[in-house]
Amino acid sequence: MEYTLGIIKPDAFSQKEEITKMIASTGLTIVEHKEMQLTQAQAQAFYEEHSARPFYNDLCNFIVSGPVLVMKISGDNAILRFRELIGATNPLEAKEGTIRQKYGKNIDNNAVHGSDSSNSSARELKMLFA
């Protein structure tokens, strides 16, 4: 059993029911979830690994622009399976039927976040489900 973090971002928050149904249909389980509005400080800490990149401020400003649904997701190979379900970062490159292909607008407004490794998952879950 593995755990991962998923976030339905502000641009897709209104589709949270459809997205959570897609997650459940894969056999992954949302074991804990909460709606929240991230603060600027939380966003900066969450995306700290990108702080030197030119898109960092835009990324932080976007994630605090509206409510999000944060989810602790479990299942066998949950990290990999959830990453496959969400699709490529750029929705225009995401495979048919993935969350980002269906609900993402562009590379900046791409509907969801999913932890990309066990280290990221542990850090992110600790931050948002302390």
Contacts in CASP RR format, 6 or more apart in sequence:
PFRMAT RR
TARGET T0000
AUTHOR 0000-0000-0000
METHOD contacts of the structure
MODEL  1
MEYTLGIIKPDAFSQKEEITKMIASTGLTIVEHKEMQLTQAQAQAFYEEH
SARPFYNDLCNFIVSGPVLVMKISGDNAILRFRELIGATNPLEAKEGTIR
QKYGKNIDNNAVHGSDSSNSSARELKMLFA
1 74 0 8 1.000
1 75 0 8 1.000
1 76 0 8 1.000
1 78 0 8 1.000
2 74 0 8 1.000
2 75 0 8 1.000
2 76 0 8 1.000
2 77 0 8 1.000
2 78 0 8 1.000
2 79 0 8 1.000
2 118 0 8 1.000
2 121 0 8 1.000
3 31 0 8 1.000
3 72 0 8 1.000
3 73 0 8 1.000
3 74 0 8 1.000
3 75 0 8 1.000
3 78 0 8 1.000
3 121 0 8 1.000
3 125 0 8 1.000
4 72 0 8 1.000
4 73 0 8 1.000
4 74 0 8 1.000
4 78 0 8 1.000
4 79 0 8 1.000
4 82 0 8 1.000
4 114 0 8 1.000
4 115 0 8 1.000
4 121 0 8 1.000
4 125 0 8 1.000
5 70 0 8 1.000
5 71 0 8 1.000
5 72 0 8 1.000
5 73 0 8 1.000
5 113 0 8 1.000
5 114 0 8 1.000
5 115 0 8 1.000
5 120 0 8 1.000
5 121 0 8 1.000
5 124 0 8 1.000
5 125 0 8 1.000
5 128 0 8 1.000
6 70 0 8 1.000
6 71 0 8 1.000
6 72 0 8 1.000
6 73 0 8 1.000
6 82 0 8 1.000
6 112 0 8 1.000
6 113 0 8 1.000
6 114 0 8 1.000
6 115 0 8 1.000
7 63 0 8 1.000
7 68 0 8 1.000
7 69 0 8 1.000
7 70 0 8 1.000
7 71 0 8 1.000
7 112 0 8 1.000
7 113 0 8 1.000
7 114 0 8 1.000
8 15 0 8 1.000
8 16 0 8 1.000
8 19 0 8 1.000
8 20 0 8 1.000
8 68 0 8 1.000
8 69 0 8 1.000
8 71 0 8 1.000
8 111 0 8 1.000
8 112 0 8 1.000
9 62 0 8 1.000
9 63 0 8 1.000
9 68 0 8 1.000
9 109 0 8 1.000
9 110 0 8 1.000
9 111 0 8 1.000
9 112 0 8 1.000
9 113 0 8 1.000
10 62 0 8 1.000
10 63 0 8 1.000
10 65 0 8 1.000
10 66 0 8 1.000
10 67 0 8 1.000
10 68 0 8 1.000
11 62 0 8 1.000
11 103 0 8 1.000
11 104 0 8 1.000
11 105 0 8 1.000
11 109 0 8 1.000
11 110 0 8 1.000
11 111 0 8 1.000
12 19 0 8 1.000
12 99 0 8 1.000
12 103 0 8 1.000
12 104 0 8 1.000
12 111 0 8 1.000
12 112 0 8 1.000
13 66 0 8 1.000
13 67 0 8 1.000
13 68 0 8 1.000
13 69 0 8 1.000
15 103 0 8 1.000
15 111 0 8 1.000
16 69 0 8 1.000
18 103 0 8 1.000
19 99 0 8 1.000
19 103 0 8 1.000
19 111 0 8 1.000
19 112 0 8 1.000
20 30 0 8 1.000
20 33 0 8 1.000
20 69 0 8 1.000
20 71 0 8 1.000
22 85 0 8 1.000
22 99 0 8 1.000
22 102 0 8 1.000
23 30 0 8 1.000
23 71 0 8 1.000
23 73 0 8 1.000
23 82 0 8 1.000
23 85 0 8 1.000
24 30 0 8 1.000
26 81 0 8 1.000
26 85 0 8 1.000
27 75 0 8 1.000
28 73 0 8 1.000
28 74 0 8 1.000
28 75 0 8 1.000
28 78 0 8 1.000
28 81 0 8 1.000
28 82 0 8 1.000
28 85 0 8 1.000
29 73 0 8 1.000
29 74 0 8 1.000
29 75 0 8 1.000
30 71 0 8 1.000
30 72 0 8 1.000
30 73 0 8 1.000
31 72 0 8 1.000
31 73 0 8 1.000
31 74 0 8 1.000
32 71 0 8 1.000
32 72 0 8 1.000
32 129 0 8 1.000
33 69 0 8 1.000
33 70 0 8 1.000
33 71 0 8 1.000
33 72 0 8 1.000
34 69 0 8 1.000
34 70 0 8 1.000
35 67 0 8 1.000
35 68 0 8 1.000
35 69 0 8 1.000
36 67 0 8 1.000
36 68 0 8 1.000
36 70 0 8 1.000
36 128 0 8 1.000
37 64 0 8 1.000
37 66 0 8 1.000
37 67 0 8 1.000
37 68 0 8 1.000
38 46 0 8 1.000
38 63 0 8 1.000
38 64 0 8 1.000
38 68 0 8 1.000
39 64 0 8 1.000
40 60 0 8 1.000
40 64 0 8 1.000
42 64 0 8 1.000
42 127 0 8 1.000
43 59 0 8 1.000
43 60 0 8 1.000
43 61 0 8 1.000
43 63 0 8 1.000
43 64 0 8 1.000
44 51 0 8 1.000
44 60 0 8 1.000
45 127 0 8 1.000
46 63 0 8 1.000
46 124 0 8 1.000
46 127 0 8 1.000
46 128 0 8 1.000
47 56 0 8 1.000
47 59 0 8 1.000
47 60 0 8 1.000
47 63 0 8 1.000
50 56 0 8 1.000
50 59 0 8 1.000
55 108 0 8 1.000
58 108 0 8 1.000
59 108 0 8 1.000
62 108 0 8 1.000
62 109 0 8 1.000
70 128 0 8 1.000
70 129 0 8 1.000
72 125 0 8 1.000
72 129 0 8 1.000
73 82 0 8 1.000
75 81 0 8 1.000
79 115 0 8 1.000
79 116 0 8 1.000
79 117 0 8 1.000
79 118 0 8 1.000
79 121 0 8 1.000
82 114 0 8 1.000
82 115 0 8 1.000
83 114 0 8 1.000
83 116 0 8 1.000
84 98 0 8 1.000
85 98 0 8 1.000
85 99 0 8 1.000
86 94 0 8 1.000
86 98 0 8 1.000
86 99 0 8 1.000
86 100 0 8 1.000
86 111 0 8 1.000
86 112 0 8 1.000
86 114 0 8 1.000
87 94 0 8 1.000
87 95 0 8 1.000
87 98 0 8 1.000
87 99 0 8 1.000
87 100 0 8 1.000
87 101 0 8 1.000
88 94 0 8 1.000
88 95 0 8 1.000
88 98 0 8 1.000
88 100 0 8 1.000
89 100 0 8 1.000
89 107 0 8 1.000
89 110 0 8 1.000
90 100 0 8 1.000
90 106 0 8 1.000
90 107 0 8 1.000
90 110 0 8 1.000
91 100 0 8 1.000
91 101 0 8 1.000
91 103 0 8 1.000
91 104 0 8 1.000
91 105 0 8 1.000
91 106 0 8 1.000
91 107 0 8 1.000
91 110 0 8 1.000
91 111 0 8 1.000
92 106 0 8 1.000
92 107 0 8 1.000
94 100 0 8 1.000
94 101 0 8 1.000
94 104 0 8 1.000
95 101 0 8 1.000
99 111 0 8 1.000
99 112 0 8 1.000
100 110 0 8 1.000
100 111 0 8 1.000
100 112 0 8 1.000
102 111 0 8 1.000
103 111 0 8 1.000
103 112 0 8 1.000
104 110 0 8 1.000
104 111 0 8 1.000
105 111 0 8 1.000
115 121 0 8 1.000
115 124 0 8 1.000
115 125 0 8 1.000
END
